[in-house]
Amino acid sequence: MAASTPLPPAEAEPGQGGSANKRQAKLAHGSITGHLLRQTAPAIVGVAAIMSVGIIDAYFIGQLGKAELAAVAFIFPVITALQSLGVGVMVGINSVVSRALGEGDHDRALARANLGMILGMVTGILLGLLLFAVRQPLFRLMQADAQVLPLIDEYMAPYALGFPLMMAMMAMNGVLRGQGAAKSHTAVLVTYSAANWMLDPLLITGAFGMEGFGVAGAAYATIGGWAIAIVLAFWLLGRHTLPFSPAAMKGCNWRRQLAAISRVAGPAAFTNSINPAGLAILTSLLAVEGQAAVAGFGAGGRLQSFAVVPLLALSGSIGSIVGQNWGAMQYDRARAALMQAALFSIGYGAAAALVLYLARGWFAELFSDDPQVLSATTQYLAISVWGYAGYGMLVVVNGALNAIDRAANALALSICRVLLVMVPVAWLARDALGTQAIYIAEVSANLLGGVSAAAIAWWVLWRRPDATAHS
């Protein structure tokens, strides 16, 4: 991949480090629609690759049996929540790096980039050790039965020890995304996913005369993918303007820069993990209905994750565009980008819902031929898909809020969506509606979350722009 072309130096401004090595943010000028397309199209490929890992894992694990597929259904919301912590670190780095570039301060962007990468690696080590220690009590709390618990542990033990690799990969991608290197960012994600695809059949079910490791093989494949992707990320960083160079932090106020990253990364991590945490609660409520209900919910959830790939990609690309334009005080451009992204979310969400609803039976058969699992999966897809447009609005607005250092608003929105809508609706309606209560709770949370997100975006970016710009 060719190195990015350095942008022309910008004039030094007082109070921005006095560096002569300043560059203009490339997303702060030119066509907003063009930037959205160029940043989002590669991101769709990358996010699709990431989401396909879960589907391919489920496909090969489903060949092992219903208990193994149920184990994956318990694991899925937990690892999604853990991955969301990595996404939070990536979003935090993206936010501070893109705004520093928008302000024209390349040296500060470089210092923040390297501090963010080191933060990701250290955080990954600490969280991985914690996850290894609590993995068994966690899934007992989620009501996993005695047959499924050993299968879950086969996956989670190696996954926890390899978790620091995922956090490192996400941190590096935050640096690539913050400087608008969408193709390089995507290359890292595709490399990880492709490695995982190739290792899955070999390590899960076995191939070429080699016996597979079962559920544990899926974890080994994931760890192998992370390791390969990190090697590529290091190389790509060196070909852009913000390479991995810890010496760049020398002389910077690292506590202040760490606070700037954490102010976004902390709330963003919790924001991204709130939804899978809510899904984990829904999974535990479904556990009383049996393995088939849990397996169907897990299979449907993985299909849904793949269906919303363009929305997730857009929520990532909007952060770089809004962040650089907000940092450059091009507020109208930032608002225009968010408006276009929101309209796309509504249109795409409705179209994706219709496709999955009409073909729900065919999609369900990809994961299992068990009649009970098929029934649970098709029922889930018949109800849950109608909330995609609202979900798209929610994640896009959250991406914009994180970019302008309003991560606390995004966090509050996500907490209210899960704790005030999703969980209460599921809990109160489950006696009367059974499993359908879980699906109705999810679609209600997505629709109300989307409406609330639109209202918050209008208040923060349009109604009170001056307060936001100077926060």
N, C-alpha and C positions, 0 to 999 in steps of 0.2 A: 504494500500500500504506500502510495507516495506521501512524502512529508507535507504537512500543511504549510501553505505559503504565509510567511510572517506578514502581519498587517503593518501599515506605516506607523511610525512612532507618533504619539500624540504629544502636545505641548505639556510640559510639567505644570502642575497646579499646586499652590500652597496647601500644606496640610495633608498631602497624599504621599509623603515619603521622599519627595524631592528627587525621585529617580529619573534618570535620562532614558531608562529602558521601559517606555510605556507604549502600549499599543491600543488601538481603537478596538472596541468590542464589535465583532463582525455582525452580530444579530441586532445591533442598535441602528442599523440603516438598511435600506433596501425593502423589498416587498415582504410584508407580514405574511401574506398567504404563501409566498414562495418559501419563506423560512419555516413555516409550519409544515409544509410538504417535505422539504429537504431534511428537516430534523425528525419528523415523525415516521416517514417511510422506512428508513433504516431501523428505527426503533421498533416498528411493528415486526420486522423480521427477527430482531433480537428477543423481544418479549414473547413472540410466538414460539421461538426456539426454546425459551425457558419453560413456557407452559406445556410444550409438547413433551418435555421430560417427564412430567407427572402423568401424562396420558400413557406414554410408552411404558413407564414403570407399572402403571395399573394394568396395562394389557398383559405384560409378561407375568406379573404376580397373579393376575386373575386366572392364569392357566394352572396355577398351583392349587387352587381351591377356594371355597367360599370363606373359610376362616382367614386365609391369607389376605383376601380382598377386604374383609372387615378390618383386619389389622391396619391396612393402609388407610382405610377411612378414618380410623382413630388418629393415625400419625399425621395425616394431611393437614388439618388445621393447626397442629402444633408446629410442624416445620414451616408452614406458611407464615405463622406468627414470628418464628425465628428469622426467616428470610426477610421479613418486614423490618426487623431491627437493622439488617444490613442495608435495606432500601433507605431506612431513615438516615443512616450514616452517609449514604450516597447523596441523598437529597440535601443534607446539611452542607456537605462539601460543595455540591453543585451550586447551592444558593450563595455561599460566601465567595466562591471563586468567580461566579458569573457577575455578581455585583461589583467585586473589585476590578474585574476587567472592564465593566461598564463605566466605572469611575476613572479608568485610565491608569490604574496603579498595578502594573505587571508584577513588581517585586512583592507586593502584599499578596497578590493572587498566588504567586509561587510559594510563598511561605505558608499560606493557608492550605494549599494543596498538599504539601509535604506533611504538615502537621496533621491534616485529616487522614492521610494514608497510614501514618503511624498510630493514630487514635483507633482506626479500624482494626489494625492488627492486634493491638493490646486488648481492645474490647472483645475481640473474637476469642482470645485465649481465656479470658476471665469467664465469659458466658459459656464457652464450651465445657470448662471444668464444672461450672454450676449445673449445666444441663446433665452431664454425666452423673452427678451426685443425686439429682432429684428425679431422674427419668422414671423409675419404677413407681414411686408414690404418686407422681403426676397422673399416670394412666390408670392407676387404681381409683384415683379421685374422679376420673372420667367414666367410671363404671365399666371398664374393659373386663371381660370375664376371664376365668382361669385358662381357657383354651387359647385365647387371643393374646394374653399378656406376654408369654414367652416369645411369640412371633414379633410383637412390637419391640421387645428388648433386643432381639437379633439385629434390628435395623438401627435403633436409637443409640446403642453403645458406640459403634464405630462412627455414626453420624456426629455425635457430640464431640468426639476426639478430633474429627476433621473440620469442625465448624469454623475454627480460625481462618482456614483457607477461603471459605465463602466470604467472610467479613473483609479480608484483604482484597479479594476480587472486586467486591462492591465499592470499597473505598477508592480503588484505582479508577473504576468506571465513573465515579462521581467527579473525579478530576477531568476525565475525558469529556464527559457530558457538559460540565461547567464551561469549558472553552469552545463548545459547539462542535466537537469532533464526533459527530453522530455515527459516521461509518466505522471509526475505530471502536467506539463504544459497542456497536452492534457486532463487530468482528469478535470481540471478547466473549459476548454472550453466545454467539453461534458456535464458537470453538468449544466452549464448555458443554453446550447441548449436544453437539455432534459426537464428542467423545463419550458422553453419557449414553447416547443412542447405540453406539457401536459396542460398548461394554455391557449393556443391559442383557441381551440374550446370552452372552458368554458367561456372565457372572450370576444371573438369576436362575435360568433354566438349564444352562450348560450348552456347549456346542463344540464341534471339532474333537469329540472324544473326551472333553473335559466336563466333569460334573459341576453343576451350578451350586451356588451357596444359598439358594432360596431367597427369602425376604432380605437377608443380610447382603446379598449380591447387589441389590438396588442401592444400598448405602455405599458400598465399595465403588460402584460405577459413578456415583455422584462425586465422591471425593477425588477420584481420578480425573473427572472433568474439571473440577476446580483447580487442581494442580497444573494441568495443561494450560488452562485459561490464564492463570497468573503469569506464567512464563511469557505468553503473548502480550499481556497487558504491560509488563515491564518494558518490553521492546517497543511497543507503540507509544508509550509515554515519552520515551527518548526521541521519538520522531516528531513530537509536537512541542509547543512553547512552554509547557509546564511539566518537565521531566521529574522523575523521582530523584531528589537531591536533598538529603537531610541538611546539608550545609547551608541551604537557602534559608533555614530558620535562624541562623546565627544573627544575633543583633535585633531580632524582632521581639515584640512583646508577646511571647507565646501564650501567656495567661489570658491576655485580651483576645487573641485570635482563637484560642481554644474555647473561650466563652462565646465568641461569635458563632463558631461551628456548633457548639452544644446547644445554643439557644434555638437553633433550627433542628439539629439532628435529634435531640432528645424528644421534643414533642412530635416530630415527624415519624420517629421510630414507633412511638406509642400509637400515633394516628394510624399507621399502616398495620400495626398488630392488633388493633381493636377489633377489626372485622373478623380475622381468623379466630380471635379469642371468642367472639360471639358465636362463630360457627362451631367451636369446640363445645360450647355450652349446649348448642342445639344438638350436637352429636350425642352428648351425654343424656339429653332428654329422650333421644330416639333409641338409646341403648335398651330401654325396657321393652321395645317392640321386637327385639331380636336382631340377629346378625344380618338377615336379608335387608331389613330397613336401613341399617347402618351402611351396608355395602352399596345399596342403591343411592343413598344420599351422597356417599363419597364419590361414586362414579359420576353422578349428575353434577356434583361440584367441580370435578375436574373438567368436564365438558364446558361448564359455565366459565371456568377460568380461561379456557382457550377462546371462547366466543367473545370475551371482552378484551382480547389482546389489543385491538386498535385503540380502545379507550385508555388502557393502561399506558400504552406507548405515547399517546397524546398527553396524558397527565405528566409524563416525564419530560417530553420536549417543551411543553409550555413553560416549565420552570426555567429553562435556560433563556428562552426568548423574553419572558416577562422579567426575569432577573436582570439581564443585561440592559434592557430598555429602562427599567426602573432605576438602576444604578446610573444610567446616563441621563436621567430626568426626562426621558421621552415617555411621559405617562400615557398620552393618548395612544401611542403605539402598543403599549402593554395592554391597555384595555381592549383595543381592537383585536389583539391576538386572543385574549380570553373569550371575547364574544364569538369569534369564529369557531373556536374550539368547542364552546358550549353548544352552538347550533349543530355542529357535526355530531356531538355526543347524543343529542336527542334523535337525530335522523338515523344514525347507525344503530343505536340501541333498539329502536323500534324494528328495524329491518332484521337484525340478528335474532331478536325474540321470535319473529314470525317464522324464520327458517328452522330454528330449533324446535319450535312448537309443532310444526307440520311434519318434521322428520324425527320426532322424538323416539319412536319405536326403533327405527334403523340405528340411531346413535346408541341406544341402550344395548343393542345386541353386540356392539363392539367389545363390551366388557364382560359379559356373562350370558350363559344360556339358561341359567337357573330361573324358573318362572317367577319366583318371589322377588328376586333381585330385579328382573326386568320390569315387573309391575311397579316396584318402588321407584326405579329410575325414571320411567315414563311419567309417573304421577308427579314427581319432583319437577321435571322439565315442563309439564303442562301448566304449572303455576308460577314457578320462580322466575321464568324468563321475562315476564312482563315488567320487571323492575330494572332492566338493563339501562334504559335511558336515564332514569334517576341516578343510578350508580355512576354512569358516565359523567353526569353533571357534577356529582360529588367529588370524584377523584380529580377531575380537571380543575375545579375550584381549589381543592386542597393543594394541588401542584402550584397554582399561582400564589396562594397565600404563603406557602413555604418560601417561595422565591423572593417575596418582598418582606421577609422577616416577620410574618404574622402567623407563625406555626401554631401559636396558642389558640388562635381562632379555629384552625383546621382540627386541632386536637379536641377542642370542646364540641365541635360539630360531630365528629366521629363517636365520641363517648355518648353523646345524647342519642345518636342514631341507634346504638346498640343497647344501651342501658334503659332508655326511656321508651323504645319502640320494639326492637327485635326480641329481647329476652322477655319483657312483660307479656307481649302478645302470645308468644309461644307457650309461656307458663300458664296463662289464664285460659287459653283456648284448647289446650291439649286434651283435657278430659272430654270435651264435647266433639272435637274434630279429629282427634288422634294424630296420625302423622301429618295430615294436611295442615294442622296448626303450625308446624315447623316451617312449612313452605310458605304459608301465608305471612308468617312473621318476617321472613326474609324479604319478600317482595314489598311488604308494607314499609320496612325500614329503608329499602332502596328508594322508593318513591318519595317518602317524606324527607329522606336525607337529601335528595336532589333538589326539592323545592326549597329546603332550608339553606342549602349551599348557594343557590341563586340569590336568595335574599341577603345572605352575608356578603357575597361578592359585590352586590350593588351597594351595600352600606359602606364597605371598607374601601373599595376602589373607585366608586363614583360619588357617593354621598359625602364621604369624609376623606378625600384624597390627600389633603394637606397633612392631616395627622398621620396617615400611613407613610407618606413620602419622607417624613422627618422622624419616624420612629426608630 
